[in-house]
Amino acid sequence: MRKTGFFIKALDSSRKFKRLFGNSKKQKGLAMGLVVIKKGDSVGIHNTGDREEILVVLQGKAQVNISGKRFMLKDGMMLYIPPNTLHNVGNTDTRLLKYLYVTAAAII
């Protein structure tokens, strides 16, 4: 395992997806990124495989669809998504939706 030192990254981004650290495709370790979605847009239906995921809304209102259920999140709210769970995140606000995602290999 490669050791890394601490680091600092800015959360500003004009891109839809900005990986902050890690690799969500690897089996081990954390991955984190910033997602910015315009009104009416979404990230698309996906799952994170064997990885758990946490979403933290920084700005706006998110509509998260998980297994046919709809959850509404707003600034300062977070949501846990279990491994192998299909989900989609969309923007239902007039403002940009900005949220962080964190994924990690599930320990089950």
Buried (B, 14 or more C-beta within 10 A) or exposed (E): EEEEEEEEEEEEBEEEEBBBEBEBEEEEBBBBBBBBBEBEBBBEEEBBBEBBBBBBBBBBBBBBBBEEEEBEBEBEBEBEBBBEBEBEBBBBBEEBBBBBBBBBBBEE
